[in-house]
């Protein structure tokens, strides 16, 4: 089981707060920043910095701060705004470009879809290979579709949008996906602190459906027997880091672990 548990350890490797200071919007803590980054933020008039934390006093200025930091080369500019919340179900307190989320330690939410085909010899799963041009984990294996939740959209709306864009899954078919849980982790990466909340879905696809790479983010798709995916997660690092966690939960639901093995997995959310 250690071969599977290593994926959870790799994704949930951040110690919080550790050296980081709270980043607040008003009185609400929404992220965690390193002291070096806090000193850069102190240059902005909409930021109040102190030894105990950094506070954004004008939520409308956060995007302009992110743009200015990107122009300095401190963060990336993705031109994709995400909602900033203190809690997943809480009110939206500000907007922040996706490229700046890790430096601010702000939670990012995304959707991941397991696309399954039930054949006479057992369940199969569609596997995507990420395009070589992707900034994050190019060439790695991935779900049939996955993506971040942009500002103003729900997880279900994002799933339908991403399914159409990445895999040419018709809207009516994608809308039949069923939610199967969430996964959360805090991970130290070269781009900063990733605090991700993944909304996981499962979709049964007809045997005559073949996904198509619609937006160039995927190099191609393969249909694998579920045990092949199980072995790849166990024995390799071929999948994008967080895809492993979603697949492990899928394997658990489909009984690929014994009850004793499943008991060693982190508790499901």
Rosetta blueprint (number, residue, H / E / L):
1 X L
2 X H
3 X H
4 X H
5 X H
6 X H
7 X H
8 X H
9 X H
10 X H
11 X H
12 X L
13 X L
14 X L
15 X L
16 X L
17 X L
18 X L
19 X L
20 X L
21 X E
22 X E
23 X E
24 X E
25 X E
26 X L
27 X L
28 X E
29 X E
30 X E
31 X E
32 X E
33 X E
34 X L
35 X H
36 X H
37 X H
38 X H
39 X H
40 X H
41 X H
42 X L
43 X L
44 X L
45 X L
46 X L
47 X E
48 X E
49 X E
50 X E
51 X L
52 X L
53 X E
54 X E
55 X E
56 X E
57 X L
58 X L
59 X H
60 X H
61 X H
62 X H
63 X H
64 X H
65 X H
66 X H
67 X H
68 X H
69 X H
70 X H
71 X H
72 X L
73 X L
74 X L
75 X L
76 X L
77 X L
78 X L
79 X L
80 X L
81 X E
82 X E
83 X E
84 X E
85 X L
86 X L
87 X L
88 X L
89 X L
90 X L
91 X L
92 X L
93 X L
94 X E
95 X E
96 X E
97 X E
98 X H
99 X H
100 X H
101 X H
102 X H
103 X H
104 X H
105 X L
106 X L
107 X E
108 X E
109 X E
110 X E
111 X E
112 X E
113 X E
114 X E
115 X E
116 X E
117 X E
118 X E
119 X E
120 X L
121 X L
122 X E
123 X E
124 X E
125 X E
126 X E
127 X E
128 X E
129 X E
130 X E
131 X L
132 X L
133 X L
134 X L
135 X L
136 X L
137 X L
138 X L
139 X L
140 X L
141 X E
142 X E
143 X L
144 X L
145 X E
146 X E
147 X E
148 X E
149 X L
150 X L
151 X L
152 X L
153 X L
154 X L
155 X H
156 X H
157 X H
158 X H
159 X H
160 X H
161 X H
162 X H
163 X H
164 X H
165 X H
166 X H
167 X H
168 X L
169 X L
170 X L
171 X H
172 X H
173 X H
174 X H
175 X L
176 X L
177 X L
178 X E
179 X E
180 X E
181 X E
182 X E
183 X E
184 X E
185 X E
186 X E
187 X E
188 X E
189 X E
190 X L
191 X L
192 X E
193 X E
194 X E
195 X E
196 X E
197 X E
198 X E
199 X E
200 X E
201 X E
202 X E
203 X E
204 X E
205 X L
206 X L
207 X L
208 X L
209 X L
210 X L
211 X L
212 X L
213 X L
214 X L
215 X L
216 X L
217 X L
218 X E
219 X E
220 X E
221 X E
222 X E
223 X E
224 X E
225 X E
226 X H
227 X H
228 X H
229 X H
230 X H
231 X H
232 X H
233 X H
234 X H
235 X H
236 X L
237 X L
238 X L
239 X E
240 X L
241 X H
242 X H
243 X H
244 X H
245 X H
246 X H
247 X H
248 X H
249 X H
250 X H
251 X H
252 X H
253 X H
254 X L
255 X L
256 X L
257 X L
258 X L
259 X H
260 X H
261 X H
262 X H
263 X L
264 X L
265 X L
266 X L
267 X L
268 X L
269 X L
